């Protein structure tokens, strides 16, 4: 139950929050070869793969591929993920939330993603970690895979600067009890 800016904590919320944090920790984004940047020597990063893996372990749905014409599968980059999240299929599993709600829901143990997509170019996606309320000036704590992977850093660092914080989209998984 939410009361103003403070979430009233239950044992179930605490257990979900501990599980959420433990899941992010177990994926070992900083050292796991699966998420290390530049594996093909093209400067590529694996933020979408890390987020999809974590969401799946937490019982959520976030596809990495969609079926395309001719029976082919299309890899979802961050722009594709954002389009899917805003689609009817995505809306069945996720809902757009404010920064404040994103932190409250992460603190209750629900998977929450933060996503930045410029008008042109490559975006970035991360998971909001359970953390302090209200959120500080550098944004919520996140876990992400990128040019420098981090299990716990602030959003300003992970997304490349304070100026990007206002452009972040937050989505919370529609899971029972969260």
C-alpha positions in Angstrom: 0.0 0.0 0.0 1.3 3.4 -0.9 0.8 6.4 1.5 1.9 9.7 0.0 5.6 9.3 -0.9 6.3 6.5 1.6 5.5 2.9 0.9 4.1 1.0 3.8 6.3 -2.0 3.8 5.0 -5.6 4.2 6.9 -8.8 4.7 5.9 -9.7 1.2 7.2 -6.4 -0.2 10.5 -7.0 1.7 10.8 -10.5 0.4 10.1 -9.4 -3.2 12.6 -6.5 -2.9 15.3 -8.9 -1.6 14.6 -11.3 -4.4 14.8 -8.5 -7.0 18.1 -7.2 -5.7 19.5 -10.8 -5.4 18.5 -11.5 -9.0 20.3 -8.5 -10.2 23.3 -9.4 -8.1 23.3 -13.0 -9.4 23.4 -11.9 -13.0 26.8 -10.4 -12.2 26.5 -7.8 -15.0 30.0 -6.3 -14.2 31.8 -9.6 -14.8 29.5 -11.9 -16.7 30.9 -12.5 -20.3 27.4 -12.5 -21.7 27.0 -8.8 -21.0 30.5 -7.5 -21.7 30.7 -4.7 -24.4 32.5 -4.9 -27.7 32.3 -8.7 -28.1 32.3 -8.5 -31.9 34.7 -5.5 -32.0 32.0 -3.2 -33.2 31.5 -1.1 -30.0 28.2 -2.9 -29.3 26.7 -3.2 -25.9 24.1 -5.6 -24.4 21.8 -3.5 -22.2 18.7 -5.0 -23.8 20.0 -8.5 -23.3 20.8 -7.9 -19.6 17.4 -6.3 -18.9 15.5 -9.0 -20.7 17.4 -11.7 -18.8 16.6 -10.1 -15.5 13.0 -9.5 -16.3 12.5 -13.1 -17.3 14.1 -14.4 -14.0 11.7 -12.1 -12.1 8.7 -13.5 -13.9 8.1 -10.7 -16.4 7.8 -10.6 -20.1 10.1 -8.5 -22.3 11.0 -10.0 -25.7 14.4 -9.8 -27.4 13.0 -10.9 -30.7 9.7 -10.4 -32.6 8.4 -12.4 -35.5 9.0 -10.5 -38.8 7.8 -11.0 -42.3 8.8 -14.2 -44.0 9.1 -16.2 -40.8 12.3 -14.3 -39.8 12.9 -13.0 -36.3 13.7 -9.4 -35.7 16.1 -8.4 -32.8 14.7 -5.7 -30.6 17.1 -2.9 -29.9 16.1 -0.2 -27.4 14.0 1.6 -30.0 12.2 -1.7 -30.7 11.7 -2.4 -27.0 10.2 1.1 -26.5 7.8 0.6 -29.4 6.8 -2.8 -28.1 6.3 -1.5 -24.5 3.9 1.2 -26.0 2.1 -1.4 -28.1 -1.1 -3.2 -27.0 1.0 -6.4 -26.5 3.5 -4.5 -24.3 0.7 -2.7 -22.4 -0.6 -6.2 -21.4 2.7 -6.7 -19.5 4.0 -3.2 -18.6 2.6 0.2 -17.7 4.3 3.6 -18.0 4.9 5.1 -14.6 6.4 8.3 -13.2 9.9 8.4 -11.7 8.4 8.5 -8.2 6.2 5.5 -8.9 9.1 3.7 -10.5 11.2 3.9 -7.3 8.2 2.9 -5.1 7.4 -0.1 -7.2 11.1 -1.2 -7.4 11.2 -0.9 -3.6 8.2 -3.2 -3.4 10.2 -5.7 -5.5 8.5 -5.2 -8.9 10.7 -5.1 -12.0 11.0 -1.5 -13.3 12.9 -0.4 -16.3 14.3 3.0 -17.3 14.7 3.6 -21.0 16.2 6.4 -23.0 15.8 6.7 -26.7 17.0 9.7 -28.7 15.1 10.7 -31.8 17.9 9.2 -33.9 20.5 6.8 -32.8 21.1 4.2 -30.2 19.3 4.2 -26.9 19.9 2.6 -23.5 17.8 0.5 -21.1 18.4 -0.4 -17.4 16.7 -1.8 -14.4 15.7 0.5 -11.5 17.2 -1.0 -8.3 15.4 -0.7 -4.9 16.7 2.5 -3.4 16.1 5.7 -1.5 12.9 7.7 -1.6 12.6 10.4 -2.6 15.0 9.9 -5.5 18.1 12.2 -5.5 19.2 14.7 -8.1 21.2 12.0 -10.0 18.2 9.8 -10.5 17.4 6.4 -9.2 19.9 3.6 -8.7 20.1 1.3 -11.7 21.8 -1.9 -12.8 22.8 -1.9 -16.5 25.0 -3.2 -19.2 26.7 -0.6 -21.4 30.1 0.7 -22.3 30.8 0.3 -18.6 28.6 -2.2 -16.9 27.4 -1.5 -13.3 25.4 -3.5 -10.9 24.6 -0.4 -8.9 25.1 3.2 -10.1 22.9 6.3 -10.4 20.9 6.9 -13.5 22.8 10.1 -14.5 26.1 8.1 -14.7 24.5 5.1 -16.4 22.6 7.0 -19.0 25.4 9.5 -19.8 24.6 12.7 -17.9 22.1 14.7 -15.9 20.6 16.2 -19.1 19.2 12.8 -20.1 17.3 12.2 -16.9 14.2 14.2 -17.9 14.0 12.1 -21.1 13.8 8.8 -19.4 10.8 6.6 -19.8 9.9 4.3 -16.8 7.9 1.1 -17.2 6.7 -1.2 -14.4 5.9 -4.9 -14.9 2.3 -5.9 -14.4 2.9 -8.7 -12.0 0.5 -10.0 -9.3 0.9 -8.3 -5.9 3.1 -5.4 -7.1 
